[in-house]
Amino acid sequence: MAGRGCHVPLNQYNGYGMAGKLLNLIIPRYQNGFYPLLLRKKALAVFTVGLLGLNMLSNGAGLGIFAGSVSSSDLVALTNQERAAAGLSSLQVDARLTSAAHAKAQNIFTYQYWSHYGPNGETPWQFILGQGYEYVYAGENLAKGFSSSEAVHNAWMASVTHRDNIMSGNYRDIGIAVVEGTLLGDPVILVVQMFGTLQSAPAVSTIPSPPVSAQPSVQAQAGTVPQQVSISIDYPEPESTIADNEMVLYGTADGPVESVIVTDNAQDESSIECTEGEWSYRPESPWSEGVHDVIVSDEDRSVTDSVSFTIDTLPPSVAEGDVTITYSPDGKGVSVSVTPDDTTAQVVLVAGNFTVLLEKDDDGGYSAEVLGSELSEADEVLLAASDQVGNTSEVDITNLVKNVLGEQTGHSQAGGLVLGIGDFSSLVTKLAIIGIGTLLVIDVVYLFKLNILHTRGKTIIHMALWVLLLCVGLFVDRAGTIL
């Protein structure tokens, strides 16, 4: 009778051999005391320490690993989704607000404070105004210590004051900075979200009343009271620069003035009809580039007004050959630098919804450090150079950026190897918890079939609780803080 056991290979039962060892790892059986080796305390302790260590590396010392999971473009999209659902208009990314948010973030790291107001009296508004954004409404949200855009947004939406900023109908523009650094001793991802609405210049619906001229003309006639004549140029403003070579010069005249004479740069003269005290002038051909000294007078040239302005319709020139892109030494993104022909220009990098203002150096060049994740998410990456009157030129640097990201060994266009470690960490964590959960299910099924589930019930409950706590600890975002 003992020989009947020879019909089944011995290594299926005795725990030795490759198949037996594998079964002992995952199946409750007599040879392992009905306690799979992978579900024992030592194995679970190893899993716990390993997974926590990997996630601490991602969220702590290797903060840049998860940097790509908090994205300014995602936060803008989430904000506009909330506004659209409430019937509000979408906010437009403004380069000046984005630059102000970056400046605020750097100030927080420099002076090590966690507040809307800095230790030296810094206010959110000074950063916004400092970038040339003359606002009528402005607001700021802050967050630190979160590891995903959704967690940041959800925390803001759960706060009444932060939600009011996101959902305010007063705002038209938005700018967000996501910056890594050490704050008060802890490595953090800092998020600065700024809102604003520009001051609007009053629309000109009618020609304003002319001011009293300082050069009246007196026509003395016997037995009558002389009438005063005045001429005024109402547009453009003196010493202004205008990016429109089709602009209309206009003004008013008071007194018996039927026409005015417009002289441009002491050469070109035109006689313009004056109707009901109003006149306007645009040359037959567009205004030439450069300075214009214009004099407007009556027919007798006895009363005049003058204005000097500049026509500038030529944008700063930026060519692809002027752009230099290198991979950042820290492995987090790329360094973009350019030297436009106009050293007073504003240069902005635009990648999808992400916008960053390049900073000017002492040599007239402009540069910025940009995370690889921000660039890889965009189908198109542009550099836009604008002068002080809004003339803008663009150069497409998408291929340059992709080539630099792709040339790095071990880096991908999704942000590189460093960012990939964060994805690897998340994947390993998910697979490990799914695997352990699957083993628990197998254990319960086998113990039930063997009719000994009641003897292991307490152990299974403990392991299930461990899996639940591990899920909470690893999948719930690190505790963040908002202001």
C-alpha positions in Angstrom: 0.0 0.0 0.0 2.9 2.4 0.7 3.9 2.1 -2.9 0.8 3.8 -4.1 2.4 7.1 -3.4 4.9 6.5 -6.2 2.3 7.5 -8.8 2.8 11.2 -7.9 6.2 12.9 -8.2 7.7 13.2 -4.8 8.7 16.9 -5.2 5.1 17.9 -5.5 4.6 17.1 -1.8 7.9 17.2 0.0 8.7 20.9 -0.5 12.0 20.2 -2.2 12.8 20.8 -5.8 11.8 23.9 -7.8 8.1 23.1 -8.0 7.8 22.2 -4.4 9.7 25.4 -3.2 7.4 27.5 -5.4 4.3 26.0 -4.0 5.6 26.5 -0.5 5.9 30.2 -1.2 2.3 30.8 -2.4 0.1 27.8 -1.4 -1.0 26.8 2.1 0.0 23.1 2.4 1.2 20.5 4.9 4.9 21.0 4.0 4.8 24.8 5.0 2.4 24.3 7.9 -0.5 25.7 5.8 1.3 29.1 6.0 2.8 30.3 2.6 6.3 31.6 3.1 5.5 34.9 1.3 2.7 35.6 3.8 4.8 35.1 6.9 5.9 37.9 9.2 9.5 38.1 8.0 8.5 38.2 4.3 5.8 40.9 5.0 8.4 42.9 7.0 10.8 42.8 4.1 8.1 43.9 1.7 7.1 46.7 4.0 10.6 48.0 4.5 11.4 47.7 0.8 8.3 49.5 -0.4 8.5 52.2 2.2 12.1 52.8 1.4 11.4 53.0 -2.3 8.6 55.5 -1.8 10.7 57.5 0.7 13.3 57.8 -2.0 10.7 59.0 -4.4 9.1 61.5 -2.1 12.1 62.6 0.1 15.7 62.5 -0.9 14.8 62.0 -4.5 12.2 64.6 -4.6 12.7 65.3 -8.3 11.6 61.8 -9.0 7.9 62.7 -8.4 8.2 66.3 -9.6 6.5 65.5 -12.8 3.4 64.4 -10.9 2.7 68.0 -9.9 2.3 69.9 -13.1 1.4 73.5 -13.7 -0.4 72.6 -16.9 -2.5 70.0 -15.1 -3.4 72.5 -12.3 -4.5 75.0 -14.9 -6.6 72.3 -16.6 -8.2 71.3 -13.3 -8.9 74.9 -12.4 -10.6 75.5 -15.8 -12.6 72.3 -15.5 -14.1 73.4 -12.2 -14.9 76.8 -13.7 -16.4 75.4 -16.8 -18.7 73.1 -14.7 -19.9 76.2 -12.8 -20.5 78.2 -16.0 -17.5 80.5 -15.5 -15.0 81.5 -18.2 -11.7 79.8 -18.5 -8.6 81.5 -17.1 -5.8 82.3 -19.6 -2.2 81.6 -18.7 -0.3 84.9 -18.5 3.4 84.9 -18.7 3.7 87.7 -16.2 1.7 85.9 -13.6 3.7 82.8 -14.2 6.9 84.7 -13.7 5.5 86.3 -10.6 4.7 82.9 -9.2 8.2 81.7 -9.9 9.6 84.8 -8.2 7.4 84.3 -5.1 8.5 80.6 -4.9 12.2 81.5 -5.1 11.6 84.2 -2.4 10.0 81.6 -0.1 13.0 79.3 -0.5 15.5 82.1 -0.1 14.1 83.5 3.1 12.6 80.3 4.4 9.1 81.2 5.4 5.7 79.7 4.9 3.3 82.6 4.5 1.7 84.8 2.0 3.8 87.6 3.4 7.6 87.5 3.7 9.8 88.4 6.7 11.0 91.5 4.9 7.5 92.8 4.2 7.1 91.0 0.8 3.6 90.8 -0.4 2.0 88.7 -3.2 1.1 91.9 -5.0 4.7 93.2 -5.3 5.7 90.1 -7.2 2.8 90.5 -9.6 3.4 94.3 -10.1 7.1 93.6 -10.4 6.4 91.6 -13.6 4.5 94.5 -15.2 1.1 93.0 -14.5 -1.0 96.1 -13.5 -4.0 94.4 -11.9 -7.4 95.5 -10.8 -8.0 92.1 -9.1 -5.4 89.7 -7.9 -5.1 86.6 -5.7 -2.7 83.9 -4.5 -3.0 80.2 -3.4 0.0 78.3 -2.0 0.6 74.6 -1.4 3.5 72.4 -0.4 4.2 68.8 0.3 1.8 67.2 -2.2 2.9 64.6 -4.7 0.2 65.0 -7.4 -1.7 67.8 -9.1 -5.0 66.3 -8.2 -4.1 66.3 -4.5 -3.1 70.0 -4.6 -6.3 71.0 -6.4 -8.5 68.9 -4.2 -7.0 70.5 -1.1 -7.6 74.0 -2.5 -11.2 73.1 -3.4 -11.8 71.8 0.1 -10.8 75.2 1.6 -13.4 77.9 1.3 -10.9 80.8 0.8 -8.8 78.9 -1.8 -11.9 77.7 -3.6 -13.1 81.3 -3.8 -10.0 82.2 -5.6 -10.3 79.4 -8.1 -14.0 80.1 -8.7 -13.9 83.8 -8.6 -15.6 85.6 -11.6 -13.3 88.6 -11.1 -10.3 86.8 -12.5 -9.3 86.5 -16.1 -5.7 85.3 -16.0 -3.7 82.7 -14.1 0.0 81.8 -13.6 1.4 78.8 -11.7 4.9 77.8 -10.6 5.9 74.3 -9.4 9.3 74.5 -7.8 11.4 72.0 -5.8 13.5 73.0 -2.9 14.2 72.7 0.8 11.8 74.6 3.0 12.3 74.8 6.8 14.5 71.7 6.7 12.2 69.6 4.5 12.5 68.8 0.8 9.2 69.9 -0.8 7.4 70.6 -4.0 6.1 74.2 -3.6 3.2 75.3 -5.7 2.3 79.0 -6.2 -0.9 79.8 -8.0 -1.6 83.4 -8.9 -4.7 85.0 -10.3 -5.3 88.4 -11.8 -7.3 90.7 -14.0 -5.6 93.6 -15.8 -6.6 97.2 -15.5 -8.6 98.0 -18.6 -8.0 101.3 -20.4 -11.3 103.2 -20.9 -12.7 102.8 -24.3 -12.8 105.9 -26.5 -16.4 106.2 -27.7 -16.4 109.9 -28.6 -13.7 112.5 -29.2 -13.1 114.2 -25.9 -13.6 118.0 -25.6 -10.6 120.0 -26.5 -8.5 121.7 -23.9 -8.2 125.5 -23.9 -5.3 126.3 -26.2 -2.4 128.3 -24.8 -2.0 130.0 -28.2 -5.2 131.7 -29.1 -5.7 133.6 -32.3 -7.5 136.9 -32.2 -9.2 138.2 -35.2 -10.0 141.8 -34.5 -13.0 143.2 -36.4 -14.5 146.5 -35.9 -17.6 146.3 -33.8 -17.4 142.5 -33.0 -16.0 140.4 -30.2 -13.0 138.4 -31.5 -13.4 134.6 -31.5 -10.7 132.3 -30.1 -9.3 129.4 -32.1 -7.7 126.3 -30.6 -6.4 123.1 -32.0 -5.6 120.0 -30.0 -4.1 116.6 -30.9 -5.8 114.0 -28.7 -4.1 110.9 -30.0 -1.4 109.6 -29.9 0.1 110.5 -26.5 3.3 112.5 -26.6 6.5 110.3 -26.7 4.4 107.2 -27.1 5.5 104.1 -29.1 2.8 102.6 -31.2 2.8 99.1 -32.8 0.3 100.0 -35.5 1.4 101.6 -38.8 -2.2 102.1 -39.8 -3.1 104.2 -36.7 -5.3 107.3 -37.0 -4.1 110.6 -35.7 -7.1 112.6 -34.4 -8.0 115.7 -32.4 -10.4 118.6 -32.1 -10.6 122.3 -33.1 -12.5 125.1 -31.6 -13.5 128.3 -33.4 -14.0 129.0 -37.1 -11.7 126.2 -38.4 -12.8 124.5 -41.5 -9.7 122.5 -42.1 -6.3 121.8 -40.5 -2.9 121.2 -42.0 -0.9 118.1 -40.8 2.9 118.2 -41.3 4.9 115.1 -40.6 8.6 115.4 -40.0 8.6 118.9 -41.5 8.1 117.4 -45.0 4.8 115.8 -45.8 1.8 118.2 -45.6 -1.9 117.3 -45.8 -5.0 119.4 -45.6 -7.7 117.7 -43.5 -11.3 118.7 -43.3 -12.5 119.7 -39.9 -16.2 118.7 -39.3 -18.1 119.9 -36.2 -14.9 120.6 -34.4 -13.4 117.1 -35.0 -10.6 116.0 -37.4 -8.7 112.8 -38.1 -5.7 111.9 -40.3 -4.2 108.8 -41.6 -1.6 109.0 -44.4 -2.3 107.3 -47.8 0.5 104.9 -47.2 1.3 103.3 -43.7 3.2 105.3 -41.2 7.0 104.6 -41.6 9.0 103.0 -38.9 10.7 105.4 -36.5 10.1 108.8 -34.9 7.4 111.1 -36.2 7.3 114.8 -35.3 3.8 116.0 -36.3 2.5 119.6 -36.3 -1.2 120.4 -36.8 -2.2 124.0 -37.6 -5.0 126.0 -38.9 -5.0 127.3 -42.4 -3.2 130.5 -41.4 -0.7 128.5 -39.4 -1.3 130.9 -36.5 -2.5 128.2 -34.1 -0.7 124.9 -33.7 -0.3 121.8 -31.6 2.4 119.2 -31.9 3.2 115.7 -30.8 6.2 113.3 -31.2 5.7 109.6 -31.3 7.4 106.4 -32.6 6.0 103.8 -34.9 7.4 100.4 -34.1 5.9 97.3 -35.8 9.0 95.2 -36.0 9.1 92.3 -33.5 12.4 91.2 -31.9 14.1 88.6 -34.0 14.7 85.1 -32.6 16.0 82.4 -34.9 16.4 78.7 -34.2 20.1 79.1 -34.5 20.1 81.6 -31.6 18.7 79.0 -29.2 20.8 76.7 -27.1 19.3 73.8 -25.2 21.3 71.5 -22.9 20.3 68.8 -20.5 20.3 70.0 -16.9 23.1 68.5 -14.8 20.7 67.5 -12.1 18.8 65.3 -14.6 15.4 67.0 -14.1 15.0 68.8 -17.4 16.7 71.2 -19.8 18.3 74.6 -19.8 17.0 76.9 -22.5 19.0 80.0 -23.5 18.7 82.5 -26.3 20.0 85.9 -27.3 17.5 88.0 -29.3 18.4 91.1 -31.3 16.5 93.3 -28.9 18.0 93.2 -25.4 14.9 94.9 -24.0 12.6 92.2 -25.1 10.6 89.8 -23.0 11.2 86.1 -23.9 8.7 83.4 -22.9 8.8 79.7 -23.4 5.4 78.2 -24.2 4.8 74.4 -23.9 1.1 73.7 -24.1 -0.5 75.4 -21.1 2.9 75.7 -19.4 4.6 79.1 -19.7 7.8 80.4 -18.2 9.5 83.7 -18.5 13.2 83.5 -19.4 15.4 85.6 -17.1 17.8 88.1 -18.6 21.5 88.0 -17.7 24.2 90.7 -17.7 25.3 89.8 -21.2 21.9 90.4 -22.8 21.0 86.7 -23.0 17.9 85.0 -21.6 17.7 81.6 -20.0 15.5 79.3 -17.9 15.5 75.9 -16.3 12.5 73.8 -17.3 11.4 70.4 -16.1 11.4 67.6 -18.7 7.9 66.7 -17.7 6.5 70.1 -18.6 8.1 69.9 -22.0 7.3 66.3 -22.8 3.6 66.9 -22.2 3.4 69.5 -24.9 3.0 68.8 -28.6 4.6 72.0 -29.5 7.3 74.1 -27.7 7.8 77.7 -28.7 10.0 80.6 -27.8 8.1 83.9 -28.1 10.0 87.3 -27.9 7.9 90.4 -27.3 9.0 94.1 -27.2 7.5 96.7 -25.0 4.6 97.5 -27.3 3.6 93.9 -27.9 5.3 93.0 -31.2 6.0 89.3 -31.0 7.9 86.8 -33.0 8.0 83.0 -32.3 10.4 80.2 -33.1 9.5 76.5 -32.9 12.0 74.6 -30.8 10.0 71.4 -30.4 12.6 69.3 -32.3 15.5 70.8 -30.5 13.9 70.0 -27.1 13.0 66.5 -28.1 16.4 65.8 -29.5 18.2 66.9 -26.4 15.9 64.9 -24.2 16.2 61.8 -26.4 20.0 62.0 -26.7 20.6 61.4 -23.0 21.3 57.7 -22.3 18.7 56.3 -20.0 16.4 59.3 -20.5 13.1 59.4 -22.3 11.0 62.2 -23.7 8.7 61.7 -20.7 11.2 63.4 -18.4 14.2 61.0 -18.3 15.4 58.2 -16.1 15.0 60.2 -12.9 11.4 60.7 -13.5 11.1 57.1 -14.6 12.2 56.0 -11.1 9.1 57.5 -9.7 6.9 55.6 -12.2 8.9 52.4 -11.3 8.3 53.0 -7.6 4.6 53.4 -8.1 4.4 50.4 -10.4 6.3 48.2 -7.9 4.1 49.3 -5.1 0.9 48.5 -7.0 2.2 45.1 -8.2 3.4 44.2 -4.7 0.1 45.0 -3.0 -1.9 43.3 -5.8 0.3 40.3 -5.5 0.0 40.1 -1.7 -3.8 40.6 -1.9 -4.0 37.8 -4.5 -2.0 35.5 -2.2 -4.5 36.2 0.6 -7.4 35.3 -1.6 -5.6 32.0 -2.6 -4.9 31.3 1.0 -8.5 31.7 2.0 -9.7 29.5 -0.9 -7.3 26.7 -0.1 -7.9 26.8 3.7 -11.6 26.8 3.0 -11.3 23.7 0.8 -9.1 22.0 3.5 -11.8 22.9 6.1 -9.2 24.6 8.3 -10.1 28.2 7.6 -11.3 28.7 11.2 -7.8 27.9 12.6 -6.2 30.6 10.5 -8.9 33.3 10.5 -7.1 35.6 12.9 -3.9 35.5 11.0 -5.7 36.2 7.7 -7.5 39.2 9.3 -4.2 40.6 10.5 -2.6 40.2 7.1 -5.7 41.9 5.4 -5.4 44.8 7.8 -1.7 45.1 7.0 -2.4 45.2 3.3 -5.1 47.9 3.9 -2.8 50.0 6.0 0.0 49.7 3.4 -2.4 50.8 0.7 -3.4 53.9 2.8 0.2 54.7 3.6 1.5 54.4 0.0 -1.3 55.5 -2.2 -2.7 58.4 -0.2 -0.6 61.5 -1.0 1.9 62.7 1.6 0.3 65.2 3.9 0.5 68.6 2.2 -0.2 72.1 3.5 -2.0 74.9 1.8 -2.1 78.6 2.4 
